[in-house]
Amino acid sequence: MLQTRWLTVMDSYLQALLATTTALNITIFKVIAFLGSPATVFVLTAILCGYLWVYRSPAYSLWVGTIQLAGAGIVEIIKYIVQRPRPIHQVVPDTGFSFPSGHTFCTTIFVCTLLLVVLPLIKDQEKKLAAILIGIVWLLMVAASRIVLRDHFPSDVMGSLLLAGAFWLLFTPQEAFVIQIINRLLFKQHPSKS
């Protein structure tokens, strides 16, 4: 919001570093950006929620959906508070404000959620590590696509990663409490007294 010099210098340096654009490069990053878009992530979250509804519990499924929707709502609120314009010369024109990156935020939350669900099912430590690394690489590719396609400044993407991390760390410890409320309100289930 303050347009500080160090932020401008950092953005310029990182944009120049990722500025090599070839036709193949652009095509690959367009596909990555599409797959990491909030709309695509919402569809993937809905599929995950459907799976969790059937195989885990409806309340847990709703909790997972709430994480993604609440996070996306926070991103939109911050966009309208900060109102940072997007970079000029976008490769793929995008609308709305630039900070924070919705693609990066939603993908971060989805990757964290998917790992939360999948990692307990994997017994082999090497496979767990591979799943984590795949998640990190995917997240970094989506983040890089936003800079390469010039839809966001690097600071938008980094800020979004930090915001998503903070949101995740604040929201996930509330899992039991939120699931208890969902069960009580929607499914009329009360916790058993021990």
C-alpha positions in Angstrom: 0.0 0.0 0.0 2.9 2.3 0.8 4.8 1.6 -2.5 8.1 1.4 -0.6 11.3 1.5 -2.6 12.6 -1.9 -1.4 9.4 -3.6 -2.5 9.5 -2.0 -5.9 13.2 -3.0 -6.4 12.4 -6.6 -5.3 9.4 -6.8 -7.6 11.4 -5.5 -10.5 14.3 -7.8 -9.9 12.1 -10.9 -9.6 10.0 -10.0 -12.6 13.2 -9.6 -14.7 14.4 -13.0 -13.4 11.2 -14.7 -14.6 10.7 -12.6 -17.7 12.0 -15.1 -20.3 8.8 -15.8 -22.2 8.7 -18.1 -25.2 5.6 -19.4 -26.9 6.1 -22.8 -25.2 6.8 -21.2 -21.8 3.7 -19.1 -22.0 1.5 -22.0 -23.1 2.8 -24.2 -20.2 2.2 -21.4 -17.6 -1.3 -20.6 -19.0 -2.2 -24.3 -18.4 -0.7 -24.1 -14.9 -2.5 -20.9 -14.2 -5.8 -22.4 -15.3 -5.3 -25.5 -13.2 -4.4 -23.3 -10.2 -7.2 -20.8 -10.7 -9.7 -20.3 -7.8 -12.5 -21.7 -10.0 -10.6 -24.9 -10.7 -9.5 -25.2 -7.1 -13.1 -24.8 -6.0 -14.2 -27.6 -8.3 -11.3 -29.8 -6.9 -12.3 -28.8 -3.4 -15.9 -29.8 -4.1 -14.8 -33.2 -5.4 -12.6 -33.7 -2.3 -15.5 -32.6 -0.1 -17.8 -35.1 -1.8 -15.2 -37.9 -1.2 -14.9 -36.8 2.5 -18.7 -36.6 2.9 -19.0 -40.3 1.8 -15.8 -41.8 3.3 -15.1 -39.7 6.4 -17.9 -37.6 7.6 -20.3 -34.9 6.4 -19.1 -32.5 9.1 -15.5 -32.9 8.1 -16.4 -32.4 4.5 -18.1 -29.1 5.3 -15.1 -28.0 7.4 -12.8 -28.6 4.5 -15.1 -26.6 2.2 -15.3 -23.8 4.8 -11.6 -23.5 4.9 -11.4 -22.8 1.2 -14.4 -20.5 1.0 -13.5 -18.5 4.1 -10.0 -18.1 2.8 -11.2 -16.9 -0.6 -13.5 -14.4 1.1 -10.6 -13.0 3.1 -8.5 -12.6 -0.1 -11.3 -10.6 -1.7 -11.7 -8.4 1.3 -8.0 -7.7 1.4 -7.9 -7.0 -2.4 -10.6 -4.3 -1.9 -8.8 -2.8 1.1 -5.4 -2.6 -0.6 -6.6 -1.9 -4.2 -3.2 -2.5 -5.7 -3.4 -2.3 -9.5 -2.2 -5.2 -11.6 1.1 -5.0 -13.5 1.0 -3.6 -17.0 1.6 -5.7 -20.1 -0.2 -8.7 -18.8 0.3 -11.8 -21.1 -3.1 -13.1 -20.1 -5.3 -10.1 -19.2 -6.9 -10.4 -15.8 -9.3 -8.2 -13.9 -9.6 -7.0 -10.4 -6.9 -6.0 -8.0 -3.4 -7.5 -7.7 -2.7 -8.1 -4.0 -3.0 -10.8 -2.8 -2.9 -13.5 -5.5 -6.1 -15.5 -5.4 -4.5 -18.3 -7.5 -1.6 -18.7 -5.0 -3.8 -18.4 -1.9 -6.4 -20.9 -3.0 -3.8 -23.4 -4.3 -1.9 -23.2 -1.0 -5.0 -23.9 1.0 -6.0 -26.8 -1.3 -2.5 -28.4 -1.3 -2.3 -28.1 2.5 -5.8 -29.6 2.8 -5.1 -32.4 0.4 -1.9 -33.2 2.3 -3.8 -33.1 5.6 -6.2 -35.7 4.2 -3.7 -37.9 2.3 -0.6 -38.0 4.5 -2.2 -40.1 7.3 -3.2 -42.7 4.7 0.4 -43.1 3.5 2.5 -45.4 5.7 5.9 -45.2 3.8 8.0 -42.2 4.9 9.5 -41.8 1.4 6.1 -41.7 -0.2 5.0 -39.1 2.3 8.0 -37.0 1.5 7.3 -37.4 -2.2 3.7 -36.3 -1.7 4.9 -33.2 0.2 7.5 -32.4 -2.5 4.9 -32.7 -5.3 2.6 -30.4 -3.4 5.4 -27.8 -2.9 6.5 -28.0 -6.5 2.9 -27.6 -7.7 2.4 -24.6 -5.4 5.6 -23.0 -6.6 4.6 -23.6 -10.3 1.2 -21.9 -9.8 2.9 -19.0 -8.0 5.5 -18.6 -10.7 2.8 -18.7 -13.4 1.2 -15.6 -11.9 4.6 -13.7 -12.2 5.6 -15.1 -15.6 2.2 -14.2 -17.1 2.5 -10.7 -15.5 -0.8 -11.0 -13.7 0.8 -10.3 -10.3 3.9 -8.7 -8.9 6.2 -11.1 -7.0 5.3 -9.4 -3.7 1.6 -10.2 -4.4 2.5 -13.9 -4.7 4.8 -13.9 -1.6 2.2 -12.0 0.4 -0.4 -14.5 -0.6 1.8 -17.4 0.4 2.3 -15.8 3.8 -1.4 -15.0 4.2 -2.4 -18.5 3.3 0.1 -20.0 5.7 -1.1 -17.7 8.5 -4.7 -18.5 7.7 -4.0 -22.2 7.7 -2.1 -22.1 11.0 -5.0 -20.1 12.6 -7.9 -22.0 11.2 -6.8 -25.7 11.3 -6.3 -25.9 15.1 -10.1 -25.0 15.3 -11.0 -28.2 13.4 -12.6 -30.1 16.4 -14.5 -27.0 17.5 -15.8 -26.2 14.0 -16.8 -29.8 13.3 -18.6 -29.9 16.7 -20.6 -26.8 15.8 -21.4 -28.2 12.3 -22.6 -31.4 13.8 -24.7 -29.6 16.4 -26.3 -27.2 13.9 -26.8 -29.3 10.8 -26.9 -32.9 12.0 -28.3 -32.4 15.5 -25.5 -34.5 17.0 -24.2 -33.6 20.4 -20.9 -34.6 21.7 -21.2 -37.7 24.0 -20.5 -37.1 27.6 -17.6 -39.3 28.9 
